[in-house]
């Protein structure tokens, strides 16, 4: 094993570079196979003459309840979105609970109700599950794992692969960035910022399928842990092209902006749970924005940048005065237990 | 919610009656749908013209390493067996880790290696995964969730349903019972029993498919949490027939027998991780035993009882002197964190 660290650190779960290394140097080393090695949000599997997408996520968010959602709602949105950005139509999910002895049955029921309501909204059926209980002090209240299965249409199969991306292609996001991370941070630390920041936690499958129905898309990814910066860096590295972001084009909630400035965070590194980054030919941009902006989950959609031939493998942010800075992947453990 | 308890108790994860109630009164209440309500080990789903089985399990076993295995091996066996007893051929699994900050990278690699080795042995491909890290003290070292997808053959579709079971049908087990639970108990408590008890932790898919190739089977289930007694009680209740077990026919490892006697446990309530209970027409018994006993995972296979028309919904144990006692489901929290 090439890992520099001899113990697990919070950064190994950050979604950024340390996690990337843990996956490469430990998990891919031992589990290596052609499907896993693609490292997409969902695996695409052949079942008879059909293809399905398959994904999993464990949720350990702290606190369990936050403005805009709770761990139950999040556990559906996270898995639904991983399937949706892979171009699949989410249909079935599993739900597995790890519960701490002594946890309130009433709070558990609120979580279970939210989970059921979000599954209904997203149109996925909870078909199987599991329940484990550990002694008091051996986990933190509730952890939830969901795995999901989606129907894959042949014409969407290339979206996971980030193929045919060319300089000039546009990068679109369906609204303000950083809301989830800052809402959780605010709820956790009781900063008592006057401004209310709500998590954007939402299932994007209906919105994404609407876009795909109208326009070809070259790549999609939900910028969760590690934020927009990490997704774009991974993409730039993969396609060996540059990406240029316009700072003035980034949709930002005023409260998120204020919190980030005060606390010294870059909103490009903050987790989202209801956002999708879309890469498409610039001729499709108007069509895509039309679809997005007519949906309540995409009102503030915007083109935030472009693929460029300069600085291959790098993401550069252009500010309003023409200044430029390199935007790197998230490196350490900015906000542990954000999802 | 009808739950009597206002807080989660260890018994809610025991696999026994309290867990049954939690599932019925909370999860099924909110998640109810025709697939989930079947309450089988794996959900059977239609994908185009094919059927797949889908299941999930979280593993929170303490200690992580025990004679006969570790949490990595167990995380594969558990999910593979849930698919196999449903009559499916396991093909793909997901693996999701929740890691405690400070956990040893070397121990994690041993677990990952075991997981990879068992997946290879069972013939399943790890196609997707997830990694979360929580602060020190917020989980106990490592929890693993696996979800699995299996190919379902039409001719095995009825096995989950426990249909056509009739008085006279035999109940077969593929070897000694209670080994896993007692091995973990011994490793956890350092009783220093001289005898070595090893977990039976094993992937049974190849063995089960061999049986199904040769003989029709009416029902299968792996007696994990809650043990043989809980599986047979659930079955008796479902089919509204009685089940009679011969105490002298129960395959028991000497060490397990000694530990159970000393500690006051009933081996019928102890968890197994490499056992399958098979219900079949008695005319098939010889064929099935032949297949099982020629496989290293079934050397000590035996007919342990029969379905009877007496005492419908009840499981009765007949001892060697002709005495009879009712064997109930596991009620409380005998051995928390056994898997």
Interface residues (C-beta under 8 A of the other chain):
Chain A: X1 X3 X5 X6 X7 X8 X9 X10 X11 X12 X13 X14 X19 X22 X23 X26 X27 X30 X31 X33 X35 X36 X42 X43 X45 X47 X48 X49 X50 X52 X54 X55 X56 X57 X58 X59 X60 X62 X92 X94 X95 X96 X97 X98 X99 X100 X101 X102 X103 X104 X105 X106 X108 X109 X112 X113 X115 X116 X119 X125 X126 X127 X128 X129 X130 X131 X132 X133 X134 X135 X137 X138 X139 X140 X143 X145 X147 X149 X151 X333 X336 X337 X339
Chain B: X1 X3 X5 X6 X7 X8 X9 X10 X11 X12 X13 X14 X19 X22 X23 X26 X27 X30 X31 X33 X35 X36 X42 X43 X45 X47 X48 X49 X50 X52 X54 X55 X56 X57 X58 X59 X60 X62 X92 X94 X95 X96 X97 X98 X99 X100 X101 X102 X103 X104 X105 X106 X108 X109 X112 X113 X115 X116 X119 X125 X126 X127 X128 X129 X130 X131 X132 X133 X134 X135 X137 X138 X139 X140 X143 X145 X147 X149 X151 X333 X336 X337 X339
